[in-house]
């Protein structure tokens, strides 16, 4: 496994195992291994370019990037995010700069060609997931409302229809595999729902793309700020769909889990003035797509929970 050494120091940084495993699951292959091997030089080069002193790698970290906690020349804490080639550093930069700190972390420096973003340091250990559920959903709704802005007439963001077109193709591919025989009705339902929802979108606002409780962290200048967007443009119901299934294991373990999931759809739709049927539809599609991806990646428990949840709706 690659390690990154602090410029001029002895600290050694290992990519979190979670990230290494995720790259392997996604079939990153030689390109993923090459990126991991490049991290020591990349951390050193970017630190020299922006005059940073690395402290440590944030763990357990995410499944799509390496986050190094650093300090700028004046001692200000910051977070250096490094993502593999082709994983959306440029789109993330554009979205964060468009929000300009309104509901989301600020970009301090950017080198998207190197997959490097220097971000405002937040309290990574304190997310909305640490709050009681009712309070977490309330704060999540307030944060999401700030993010949903006009993307601008000349925006270059992907649309919901474009992104879900690719994931719908993955569902169709899965339907032909032997292990998916019992899932065909659910896969067909998800694909049909997506076709109906993308036939006409009621709005086109800038979306976070991966919005959920764990993506909203405690900050200094604002109580809660979003991180880690995979931005796109479309309707708000799409962005809320991932939030609906937060704390999934608790929902599934509850004898009233199905009813609680349906109430959550209604509550979120009402609080943010979103069509509840469109929110339900996007929640089904995204849960099925995520469930199939988990099964293919060798995470059967996670995949089965997601598909059971989708079946409730």
N, C-alpha and C positions, 0 to 999 in steps of 0.2 A: 504493500500500500504506500502511496506517495506521502511524503511529509513536507511541510513547509517551515523553513527556519526563519526566525526573526532576524532581520538585517542587523548585523553587528552584535547579535546576542546569541544566547544558547538555547532559547525556547524552541521547541519543536511542535509542529501542528500536524495532527493526523486528520484526514477527512473522516467525518463521522461514518460509522459502519452503516447507518441507515441510508446515507447518500450512496455509498459504494454498492449496497445491495439494490437500491432503486435503479441505478444505472444498468446493473446487470439484468434486472427484471424487464427493463424497457428495451433490451437488446442493443444497448449502446456499443457493445463489442469492442473492437480495437480502438475506435474513435473515443469511446468513454474511458478506456484505460489510458490512452494517450493524454486525454485532458487531465486525468488524475495525476499522471506522472509530471505534467507541466505545472502543477499547482505551486511547488516550491519556488520556481522561477517567476511565476506570475505574481505571487504574493510579494516577492522581493521587488520586482520591477514596478508594480503599481505603488507599493509603499514608498519607493524612492521618488517616483514621479510626483506623488501628492504629499510627500513629506509626512508619512504616517509611521507610527510605532505600534506594531501589532501586540496585543495582549494575549489573546487566546482564541481558539475556535469555539464558536457557540455550539453547544451540544444539548440535546441530541440532534438539533438542526433539522433542516428540511430534506425533502426527497429529490430536490431538483437544483440545489445550489449549495455552495459553501459560504458560511457567514463567519467572518473573522472580526472580532471586537478589536478596535484600534483606537489610537489617540492621534489627533492632528497636531501640528507643530505648536499650537498655542495651548495644548493640553485638553482641548475639547474632545469628549468621547464621540465616537462615530462607529459605524458598522460597514465593513467592506464586504460586499456581496459579489461572489464570483459564480457565473453560470456557464455551463458547457456551450459550445458553439451551436447556434440554431435553437436555443431555448428562450428566445424572446427578450433579451436584455434591452434592445432598442425600443420595443413596444412598451416595456415597463418604464423605461426612462421617459418616453413621451407622455405616458399617462400620469406619472408622478409629477412631472413638470407642469402638465396641464392643470392638475389639482393644486399645485403650488402650496402644499401643506394643509389644504382645506379637507380635513377628514382622513388624510393619509400622511405617511412619513415624507419628509422632504429629501430631494436629491441634492447632495453637496458637491459632488463631482461625478463625471460619467465618462467612461471609455467603452461604449457598447461594442465596438469592434473587437475588444479584448474580453468582452463579457463581464466587465467590471463596473459596479456602481458603488459610490460612497454615499451612505445614507445616514440620516439623522438616527442617533442611537436611542432606542426605546427600551422599555423594561421587558426583555424577551421572555422572562419567566412569569409575567403577569398578563394573561390574556382574558378575554371575556369568558373563556371556559372556566375560569376560577370563581366566577360569580354564581349565585343561585340562578336557576334557569330563567325565572320571570325577569329578573334584573338584567341578565345577559341578553335576552331577546329585546328588551327595551333599549338598551344601549346599542345593540347591533342595528336596530331599526334607525336610530338617530344617526349613526355613522354612515349607513348605506344611503340615507337621504342626502347627505352632504356630497357623496361621491357621484350621484346621478346628475351629471351636468351635460350641457350641450357639448358634443365633441368637436364642434367647429366644422364649417362647411368643407374645408379642404383636408379633413382628417385622413390618416392612412391606416386606421385600425381595422382589423378583421371584423366581419359582422357575425351575429349569432347564426344566421343561415349558413354562412361559409364554414364556421367551425363545427357546427353540429352535422353538416353534410359529411365531413370526414368521419365523425364518430358513428353516424348512421351506417356508413359503409362498413365499419368494423363490426357492427351488429349483424349486418347481412352476411358478412363473412363467417361470423361465429355460428350463425344459424345452420350452416352446412357441415358443422363438425359433430361427430358422434356424441360427444359429451353434452351437447346442447339440446338433444332431442326433447327432453322434458321441459325445456325452457322456451320452446318455439312460440307458444301463445303469448308469453310475456314479451319476447323479442319483437314479435309482429305488432303487438299493441304499442310498444315504445316507438317503433318506426312510424306507425300510422299517426301517432300523436304528434311526433316531430313534423311530419308532412303537413298536418293541419295547422300547427302553430306557426310554421314558417311561410305558409301561403300568403299571409298578410300580417305584418307587425304593427301594433298600435302606436309605437313610438321608437325613437332612435336616440338613446342617451348613452353616455359613456358608462360602461359597467366594469366592475372589478374583475369578474370572471371566475374567481375562486373564493368568493366571499363566504366566510363562516366565522364562528366565534374565535377559533384559534388564530385567525388572520387579523384580529383587532387587538392591539397591544396597548398597555399603559404607557403614557408619555409624560414629559415634563411640561411642555407648553400647552398641551391639551390632554384631558383625561384619557381619551381613547383615540387611536389612530390606526388606520389600516395599513397592512404591509403585503408584499408578495402578490401583486395583481398579475393576472394574465388578461390584460384589457381587451375588450371588444365592444362593439356598438350594437344595441338592440333594446329589447324591452326589459323593464325592471323585474318582471316575473322570473326571467331566466336567472338573474343574479340571486334572487331569494331562494331558488330551488335547492341550492346546496345547504343553505342555512336551515332549511326545514328538517333535515336529517341529522343535525348536530346531536351529540350524545346518543348515538344510535343504539349502543349496547344497552343503555338504560331503558330506552323505549322498548326494545325487543324483550328485555327481561321482565317488563311490567305486564301483568295480566290484562291491563287496559291500554296496552301500547298502541294498538291500531286506532282506537278512538282518540288517544292523545295525539297521534300523528295527524289525524284529520282536523282536530281542533287547532293544532299549530298552524296548519295551512290557512284555516279561516282567520285566526288571530292575526297572522302576519299580513294577509291580504287586506284585512280591514284596517289595520294600523297604518298601512302605507298606500292605501287606495289602489290596490292591484286587483285585477280580475281573479277571483279565487279558482275558477276553472282553468285559467291559463297557468296559474301557479301550480295547481295540482298536476297538470299535464307536463310541465317542464320538470317538476320534481320526479315524476315517474320516469321520464326519459333519462334524466341525469343519473338517477339511482340504478337503472338497468344498465346503462353504459358503464358506470363505475363498477357495478357488480361483475359484469362480464370481463372487464379489464383485470379485476382482482383474481378471478378464477384463472384467467390465462397466465397471470403472473405467479401462480402457485400459492395464492392466499385464499384457500377455500372457505375458511370461516368468515372472513371479511366479505367475500363475494356472496355467500349464502345469506348473510344478514342483510346486505343491500337488496338482494332480490326479494327476500321476504318482506322487507319494508315497502318496496315498490308494489308488491302484490296487495298490500293493505289499501293502497290508494286507488 
